[in-house]
Amino acid sequence: MKHLIPLACCLLALPAFAGTDAGALVVVLDPGHGGKFPHDGARGRHGLVEKNISLAVAQKTKALLELAGATVVLTRENDEDVSLAERDRIANEAGADLFLSIHCNSMELGEDRKVTQGVETYFLSPDPTDAEARMLAELENGGPDAVPLPRSASAVEGILNDLALGQARNDSAVLARLVQNHVIRGTWATSRGVRQAPFLVLSGTRMPSALVEIGFISHPQESRQLGREKYQARIAQALSEAVRDFAGKVLERRLFAKATTTPALAAPVPAEPSAPAPAPAEPAAAAVVEAPPVNTAAVVASPGGTR
């Protein structure tokens, strides 16, 4: 085990890490919103729109991760409206190791817009951290009348789903914490903590998933920072470091599982000694000698192997 940990942490820097082989890390980045109103997201001062900031940060993060050798897929690469279900489909079909959705936060009331700022990161849960988390999930899901999180048709189905996705959900909390810590360290923004909420965009993914609100586009100072390329680059650097940090854990588990499930080669079975050659035939005048009986012990069945 002690040999696997440094190996996993180093794989990101290896040329063999690139590509789509079994050892490559696949990351899906989801720039929030896109398209025309009302799907373009929150708005700030001086024409700032959430869809543009989230896409810019996602593209910068993608470039950094690709330099490190990861395979990165964006759920949208331009200003288009992509449904939440389609974003999940893209992540699942890509066989992603992790999914990160990037958004900007916003407050509606005038006084709140002046004072509320900071970064918060979410992982999926049907039980929101508080009323504010519930309201944010409703807004990101498309409003209070949006389709709720799917419920299991039976208790048995629920148990099976929990068994299948339990590890991914646990890893989602780890991913959210790493993202939050790296972004706060990299930007010195106010931390609003790691939280949980029923985001639809996270509910359909089959891999560790998190949603990060990189700042309040409604706050006068923070919105100016969000609109600056240098600040976007700092966020992207922090996100890429969080992904690389998380990748070490993913690869460590993958390598450990591979090492513990590969069967040992069976030792070759020595062959039985051959039966002695029959004696040469006697001259015709001599009495006939019976052939020796077949040595049935010399027939050995081939042992079956494990796969």
Buried (B, 14 or more C-beta within 10 A) or exposed (E): EEEBBEEBBEBBEEEEBBEEEEBBBBBBBBBBBBBEEEBBBBBBEEEBBBBBBBBBBBBBBBEBBBEBBBBBBBBBEEBEBBEBEEBBBBBBEBBBBBBBBBBBBBBEEEEEBEEBBBBBBBBBBEEBBEEBBBBBBBBBBBEEEEEEBEEEEEEEEEEEEEEEBEEBBEBBBBBBBBBBBBBBEBBEBBBBBBBBBBBBBBBBBBBBBBBBBBBBBBBEEBBBBBBEEEBBBBBBBBBBBBBBBBBBBBBBBBBBEEEEEEEEEEEEEEEEEEEEEEEEEEEEEEEEEEEEEEEEEEEEEEEEEEE
